[in-house]
């Protein structure tokens, strides 16, 4: 089974143009590293346009485009973004163009309704994760919304964004009620517990070790560390050794490393007592450089590095499992 365990969809604000600007800021470091934009000062609008990247970064994507850009994939996990304020604007997953059929004016407060509508349009392909923000209207409201998203809308998981929303996943007041409800509902949770190139993101809330509290208190919670905890990759791997129901997915990280580095990482994970069965393939699509087909090919080619590195090849069955079966087993799609 071939599964992309980490993708996004639709807009991030009522004004779809905001999504482009948001992605552009977050991807500025990429364009600078490619030599397309000056690194010593803020690029001018003319330099952005001349670079060819002005409208790239995190484009607005609908379900048809997502399926188109995932050739051969069996399942695509689409993640809601719960409401938060940024620069005075309420952002989160929004259907700016009215493609989902969710009634009323577009609003991030309907993020879970939008994701549910897309899943309903193609339930054989899409797996929908809800999102809640306990710092937005309080933990009680977040718990009520999570229960509605699962029991009424039929969403199958939960995505959390502590570092973007100014709360710690180790906070017993804000975070624990959400984790407790997810454990009660029996759904998997993915947490953006990794760095971010967004200036407003709170790095002090991003470290994977902050999830240790959830692992101690909610022993049956299936928890996935997004982006393999980059830049704290070893810290994320250690969380996987300590907590039996912790996993990690490779999106963002897999795009930043060479094939040799990716091969060495997989060998290192096993040497660190992390079975490769705890790792999921993900892309963070539609972000720039996050092409699902290209990243799949990258993972499948890692054994080309084995002889030069002086290590035994990784069994093909394990690579194939990272590409989908590992997630399918965690999620309950297969035994």
N, C-alpha and C positions, 0 to 999 in steps of 0.2 A: 504494500500500500504506500502511496506517495502523498505526503501531507506537508503543507506549509503551515507551521504551528504559530506563526506571528505575522499578521497582515493588518492593514488599516483600510478604511474605505470612507467615501463621502467627504464632506468638508469639515473644517475645525471651528467654524464660526458662521453666524448667519450671513456675513459677507464672505462669499467664496474667495474673494481676492486676498483676504486675510490668510487663508491656507497657504497661498503661494508665498506671501511675505514671511510667514512663520517658517516654512521650509527653507526659504532662502537664507534666513539668519542662521538656522541650525546647520546648514550645509556650507556656510562661508569657508570654514576651515578646509573642506574638501577642495573647493575651487582654488583656494590659495595654495594648497599643497601641489596642485597640478600646474601652478604657474600661470593661471588664467586671470588672477586678480592680485593687486598689490597686498603685501602682507604687513606693511608698516603703517597703514592708515586705512580709514574707511573708504571703500570704493565709491566712486561717483556713479550716478545712474547711467551715464554714458559708458563707463567701464563695465558695468553690469551687462548692458545691452551688447557691447562689443564682444564680451566673453562668450556669448551664446548660452549662458546659464541663467539669465535673468528670470525666466519663468519656470525654472526647474527647481527640484528640491523635494517637494512633497505635493505632487499634483492632486487635484480632485479626481477621484476614481469612483466609478459605479460598478455594479456587479458584472456587467457584460465585459468591461475592460479587465476586471480581475480574473475572470475565467479565461479570457483571451491571452493574458500574460502568464498563465499557469498551464501551459500545454502538457498534457499527460498526467496532471495531478488529480488525485481522487478526492481530496478534501482540502478546503481552505479555511483556516481559522480566522474570523474577522473579529476585531477587538473594539469595543466601544471605548470612547474617551468621555469620562464623566465631567460635569460642569466645574469650571474654575474661572477665576478672574485673572486676566492678563492685560496689563496696561489699561485698566478700566473697562475692558470688554469681556463679556461672558463668552467663554469658548468651550468647546467640546464637540462631539460628533453631531453634525447637522446635515440634514438633507436640503441643501440650498436650492436645488433645482427641481424638487418635487417628484423625484423618480420612485420613491418608496410607497406613495399613496397614504402616508400617515397624515391625518387631517390637521388643519390649523396652521398658523404661521410657524416658520422654522425656529427651533429653539434647542440649545444644548440640553435642556432639561428633558427632552424626548430622546436622548441618545440611545437608550435601550429599546425604545419602540422602533427606531430606524433600523437598528441591527436585526431585531426580530423580524421586521418586514422583509429584509433582504434574505434572511434564512428561509422564510416562508416561500419566497419566490423560487428558491432552488435548494430544498432541504437535503438533496442527495450530495450537494457539493459543499455548502457552507455550514460551518459550525460557529455559532454565535456566542461571544462572551459579553456579559453585561459589565458595566462599570459603575461604581459609586464613589463619592468623595465625602468621607465623614467630617471633613472640615468645612464643607459648604453649608449645610443646614443642620449639622450635628449628627452624631452616630446613630441616634434612634431613627431619624429620617432615612439615613443611609441603609440601615437594616431593613426598614419597611420597603424601600425601593428595590433592594436586592431580592427580597422575598417575592415581590410583584414580578420582577423581571424573570425569575425562574418559574414560579408556579402559574403565573398568568400569561406571560409572553413566551415561555418555553425556552429561554436562553439556558445554555448548558455549562457555563463557566463564568468566572469573574476575573477582570483585569483591574489592577490597582496601580496608581501613579503617585506614590507618596512624595517623591522629590519635587515633582511639578506642582503639587498642591499644598506644600508646606505642612506636612505632618509626618511623624515617624511611624514606621511599621512596628516599632517596639512599644508604642504608646498604649498603655492598658485602657485608657479612657476612649481614645479615638479609634484605634486599630482593632483591639481585641473583640469588641462586639461584632465587627464585620467578619473577622475570621471565624468567630463562634457560629455565626449564622451560616456561613459557607460550609463549615464542617457539618452542621445540622442538616443542611440541604443536600449534602453529599456531592457537591460540585468541586471541580478543580479550580485553583486560584493561580493566576500568573501575576507576578509583581515586577514592575520596572525597578529592579534593584541593581542599577548600573549607572554609569555616568551619563551625562548629556552635554551636547554642544550648545544647548540653549543657555543664554546668559542668565535668565531668571531662575533656572533649575537649582535646587538646594542640594549641593553635593554631600553635605553632612548627613542627609537622610537617605543616601543612595547605597551605602555599603551593604554587601550581602550579609555580613554578620548581624545586622539589625534584625534579620529574619529568624535568628536563633530563638528569640522569645516566642515567636509563633510556633516553632517546631517543638519547643518544650511544653507549651501549654495546650496545643491542639494536635495531639499525637496522630490522629487519623486524617488530618488535612493534607490533601494532595496539592503541593505547592511547587510551582515552576519559577525559577529565577530567570527573568528575561535577559537576553543579551549576554548570557554566561557571566554576568557581573562585571563586564569590562568597565574600568581597567583593573578591577580586583578579581581577576579570573581565578587565581589560586584560592582566594577566600571563598568564592562561590563553590569551587570544587570541594573544599573542606566541608561546607554546609551539606553537600550531597553525601559525604561519608558519614556525617553525624546523624542525619535525620533520614529514616528509612523511606519516607514518602516525599522527599525533596527531589526535584529534577532541575534541569537547565536546558534552555534552548539557545541556538547558535546565532540568531539574527544579529545584525550589526557586527558582532565579532568576526563572523566568517567573511565579511566583506573587507575587513581591515588587515587580514593576514595573507601572506603568500601561501601557495600550496605546501611548501616545505614547513612553514610555521604551523599550518593546520594539521599536517601529519604529525609533527612533533607534539602538538597539543593533545591529539588523541592518544598517542603513546604515553604521554605524561599523565593524562587522566587515569589510565589504567594503572600506571605505576604509583599513583596517589590513592589507589584503592577505590576509584570511581569506575564502576562498570559502564561500558559504553551504552548499555541499555538505558541509562539515566539521561541520555542526551537526545534532544529533538532537533530536527532541521527546522529552521525558520529564516525569514528573509527581511522582515520589516518593510515589505512592499507597501506602498509604491515609492518609497524614498529613493533618492538618487543612488546609483550603484547597487541597488538591491533587486537585481533581475533574477527571478526565481529559476529560470532555466540555466542561466549562467552559473549561479551559485550551486545548483544541483550538480552540474558538470564538474565544478571545482572540487566538491566533496568526493565525487566518484573517482577523481584523478589522483588522489593523495598517494596511492601506492606507487606512483611513478617516482616518488622521492625515496622509497624504502632502501633501495640498494645504495644510493649515494649517502644517505644518513647512517647506514649500517645497522638497520633495524629490520626485523621481520615485517612483511606486509600485514596490514590489518585485514582479517578475513572479510571477504566480500559480503557475507551474510550480515556482519555487524554494520558495515556501511549502509547496506540496504535498509537495515532496521532503523538506523538514525534518520533515514529519509522518510520514515512514516510509521513503521510497525511499533517502534518504541512509544510514540505518542498514542497510537491506537490502543495499545495495551493499557497505558496509564488511564486513558479516557474511558475504556470499557468497550471499545469497538471490536476487540478481538481478545481471545484468551491468551 
